[in-house]
Amino acid sequence: QKHKANWIPITMSEIKSWIELNILMGYHKLPSYKRYWSSDSNFRLPIVAETMSRNEFTKILNNIHLANNRKMPSRNSNEY
């Protein structure tokens, strides 16, 4: 949200669904995460496609940041 002017906030429900899908994708592996939404029935996984759109999944994937920047050591620090 910090750098995206047209950002639409994500709900806690969407975050939970995204995490659940990642766990499922770790168990049921495909060559690319985009294949879960494929029109090819050999790849498409309906539970994934019905839970969240590929665009929504990708938006979260590309923007999620799981670190507290306030607690990160500076670039000059030995702990960096």
Secondary structure, DSSP 4 states (H G I P E B T S, - for coil): -TT-TT--PPPHHHHHHHHHHHHHHHHS--SSGGGGG-SSTTT--HHHHHHS-HHHHHHHHHH---S-GGGSPPTTSTT-
